[in-house]
């Protein structure tokens, strides 16, 4: 006789399902998980245990649950064959329960790649549609995004079925993940918690150009709909996949026929886990014989012929000793957790990233607390929560002054990053800013590359931009004694510095590195104010009146010129140079594009970005860096990115290269 659950059981199960549904939406739709895998797995395991005892709860419970509903941002299509999840097992006893029920003990063992599932449908060898797992019944259309991933062929090679839906996992290697987060930290953009989140967020972009820029990779491992099968085993299917042009995880695969062999494969993989260049969270154990797979079939949400043997989370609990703040090349302040050293998965961890001030608040960590530390991606330590509050813990106060130079710290509107605005005087920003200062679009000083700047800064000969103009007079004899320098090179450097003393206002404004002020904005400011003194005295409300200067930009400009450190460096610099206002900037625009606001994006086959900009400006256009409702034209080359998508949303006129060249031809005829 079937047992009837009491009210406590019903309440517990309802609460578990509510949490699982919320977590699934955060994980699958928003690419922003709110709990770690271990917490999710424990909740799901408990829900399944309740449903095993009370089967009436299984219909709408964890037993029949796969993924999350598809997002409304994407078109959706039904899976021709349901895209099920894999049941998890966590212990040797769990594995034995599954294995001992099998009639065929030939097991093929694959890595469980920690990525995002995809389904790629091929008709007569051509990729026609790509879907996410979605709810398992229907998935989101990510066809164009899949086409940007080199590991997913557009056309199959060799002998293939007329129709086949290849399924696999999109992932991000640790190297690409580190590079993505490093770039995001420098610019104050969103950082991802781990490679899986980064892969999910990158794959589910409305603009395929963003996906293409994220350097995703993919493995294939199974299939959905198929018009005809010619392989007898899973291992043979890997052969077919590789012959068609896919990558598989074969190099890490194992065969097993006993429980001991399965455990040996598990233990061996755990030993090399940190050396595998992408994240894995377990092994997938599959009955190798495909005929037997088909006979065994599936439960409501998972096949009977495979299980995922999950690895334990690489985490530990230790004391948060302190929180220090690092200052990056662009001035972004990043908090770092200083930990009581702890061994996590064979690695001694003493520091962990906290990303930004908002993350500290979200986690609720104070200095002195016992914290849960996880090696996200097996490499990057991060704090995932508080294990034990310390009544004597000290709350962390994010500094309002730069810990390196003492400059003011600001938080841009709409951004999580906090940044030192002492752009010219902060040692942490010095090399990057000096490189920008001497670049061709700035002061254009030959002989001062990164290596030379690093050398002169390390010796204390250049402390700020003004020091460049007295470098040779102060240290010429010492420079001549250095390897790679001689009389001629020092003379050439001196001549280049002397030539740079006279500079146009717009190039000066670009060179000094005001946040948000690029080459185009510098020209707008030079045209609007004519002199540096007029710009320095301008209040934010006056700046905001200028077409092309938004609220954030205006606030950045006024903050820059109000900062005492910047004022001191500027005064030193102005004593060494002469700023001119060239007629080319001061003159009102004329030509067929006079007053038109144009944004460049992507790559033009016959023009560099600078050449295209110069041509547009000669025709009177005001070339801008960002797309808004006021933009008149977006000139889009190949690999156009988010600016093109924004233009399409706003209904802005879009030119391709042919439109551009037609405009050039008409201008020549007019001339």
KEMI-892100 format. One record per residue (C-alpha): y, z, x. Coordinates in steps of 0.1 Angstrom, whole numbers, plus 5000, padded with zeros to 4 digits. Layout:
! residues N
YZX...
//
This chain:
! residues 671
500050005000503449905014505750195023509150225007512050305031514050615022517850625021518250725057516150435069518050195047521350325060520250305096518949955092522049835075524249985102522149825129522349485112526149525107526549585145524149305155526049055133529349165147528049145183526548805176529848665164531548805195528948665218528148325203531348235186534048405205532348405240533648765244530749005241531749365232528549535244526249475273522749325270520949655273522849805243522249485222518549475231518049845222519649795188517649485181514449655192515049945169515849715140512649515146510649845147512049945113511249595099507649615113507149945093509049825063508449445060510749415029513749465052512749175075513948895051517548945060517049155091516649105129513248945123514848635108518148635127519048375153522448345169525548335147527048105121528747795136532547825142534847645119536647495149533847245154531946995133528447115126525146935122521747065111519047085138516246845128513847115142515047475140516347605173514647945175515248235199512548385221511148735215511948985243509449215260510549475285507549655299504049565313502549715281504649475260503449185281499849295277500149325239501248955238498948825265495748995253496048815219496048465235492948255234494248035263495348235294496947945313500548065314503547865328506348095340509947985341513248155349515248285320518648135329521548345316523548065301524247885268521547685249522147325241520247045223520846685234519546415211518646075227517945755207516345475227517345665259521045705250522646035244524046025209524646395200524846735215524747065196524947435204522247665191524647795164522647975137519447805148519447595116522747415124524747385156528247295167528946935178529646945216528646595224531746495244531646825263527946775273528846435286531146595312528246785328526646585357523146735351522946595316522246215318524045975294521045735296517445835303515445665331511845545331509445585302510845795274510245835236512345635212513745965199513746295217515946605215516046765249516847135250517947355278520647585292524147515304525247765331527847825357526747895393528048205409530148005434531947815406532348135386533948315415536348025421537248005384538048375382539948375415542148095403542648275370543548605388546148415409547848265378547448565355545148375331542048505314539248625337535648605325533348905326530348705339529148345345527448335311530748405293532548155315529947885307530147955270533847955269533947635289531347445269532947535235536347385243538047145218539346945248536446795269538846775299538847155301535047155301534946895328537247095350535047405349532147265369529247345346525647285354522547255332518747275332516347125307513147305296511947225261512346975232513046965195512446645175510346385192508946045181505946065203504546305230502746185261502246515280499646775275501247085292504647245297504347175335503746805327506846805305508846925335507646605353508946395325512246565324512746515361511746145358514346095330517146245352517246615342517146915365514547185359513747525373510447405387511047535423511047885409508147835384504748005386501347965370499348275360496048345343495948725345498349015338498349095375499548735383502248765357503449095371503348955407505548655396507948905379508149135410508548835434511348695413513049035412512949035451514748695453517048735423520148785443519448475463519148245433522548075430522948135393522348425369518948505354518048795331514248765331511248525330509948315302506148325298504748015279501347905269501047595291498947385267501247215242498547145216497847525215501647585213501747375182498747545166500147895173503447795156506348035151507548345132510748335112512948335143510748295174507748105187504448295190503448105222506248235244508048555253511048655275510048925300513449075306514749225338516349575337520149575339521549605374523649915367524250265377526550575371528950705396532350875400535650675398537450825428540650625425542250305413544150105438546249795432545949465451548749205452547648845452549348535468551248465435552248825431549748915404548749285406545049355402543649705398540549785418538150085411537350285442533950435436531650705450529250465467526050385447523050165453522649915424519749675427519549705465523349665471525649945480528649935457531850115465534449905447534649725414537149505396539149625367540949295361544249415346546049705330544749615295541149635307541749985320543050085285540149905267537550085288539250425285538650515322540550785340540350875377537551135381535351005352531750925355531550545349528850285343528950025369527149695366526749415391527749135367525948825378524049035403527049005426530449115412530549485404532449575373532949885352531549845317532250185303532550565307529350765310530951105310534551215305535951455332538151715316540151725348540451345351543751195359545050905338546050595358549650485355550150115363552950085389556349935379557049875416555049655439552749875461553349625490557049565490558649795463559849495442560049515405556849445385557049255352554649145325555148795312555448755274552048685260550248745293548049025305548948985341551649205358553449045387555749135415558948935411560148985447558948625454560848575486560448915503556949045493554549025523551548975500553148665487554848555519552548285533552048105500555748125492556848015527554447715524556047625491559547675507559047425535557147175514558346815510559846885475561547185489563247215523560846945538560447105572557946925595555947135620555547445597552147415581550047705570548547775604551947785621553448005593550448245596550948265633554748325632554448575603551648765621553848805652556748925631558948625639559248525602559648795577561448595550562648235544566048295561564248375594563048015596566547895604566848125634563248095645563747865675567048035687565248375686561748285698561847935712560848045747557848245733556747965711556647725740554147945757551747935728548647705727549447385709553147405715555347255742558847145748558546835726556947005696559447295697562347035699560946845670560547165650564147265658565446925647563546945614564947295607568447185615568146875592566947105564570147315565571747065541569847065508570446945473570647215446567647105426565447105458566747455467565947585433562447445435561947585471562847945464559947985440561448115408558448175385558047895358560647675377559047355390560547035402561546915367563047245356564947265388566646935381567447045346569047365359570947175386572246925361573247205336575047435361576047225391576247525414574047815424576748065416577047945381573247965376573048315391575748435367574148285336572748525310569448465294570948355261572948075279569747955296567847945263570447705250569447435275566947185262563747235282564347605290562247825268562348205263559848295290561448065315564948205308563748565312561948475345565148315359567348605350564848855363564548665396568348665402568649035391566049165416567649345445565049225470565548865460569348905462569149035497566948755509569048495491572248625507570648595542569448245534572748125520574348225553572147965571572347665547574647435528573747355492574847015478574746875442573646515446575046255422571446155412571046495396574546545383574846215366574046175329570745985323570845615314568345345308565845255281564345605281567745785283567346145270563646095262561446395270558346275287555246465299552746335325549046425323545946285338545546015365547245675365545245415384548145235400550645515404550845865420552246135399555446145420555845765418555445765380557946045377560545865398560145545377560445745344563545915357565145585368564645475332566545775321563645995310563646375314560146445328558946785317555946995326554747115291554246965257556247095227557446975194560546835212558446615235559046245228556246085248553146195266552045945293548246015296546045875323542345925328540946285327543946395306543646755298545047015273548446855273546946545256545246755230548446945223550346615219547746495194548046815174551846775173551846405166553746315198553845955208551145895234551345615261548545495282548945305315549444975297552245115276553845245308553644915326554944725296558044955296558444885333558244505327560844525299563144725322562844465349563644185324566644375312567844425348
//
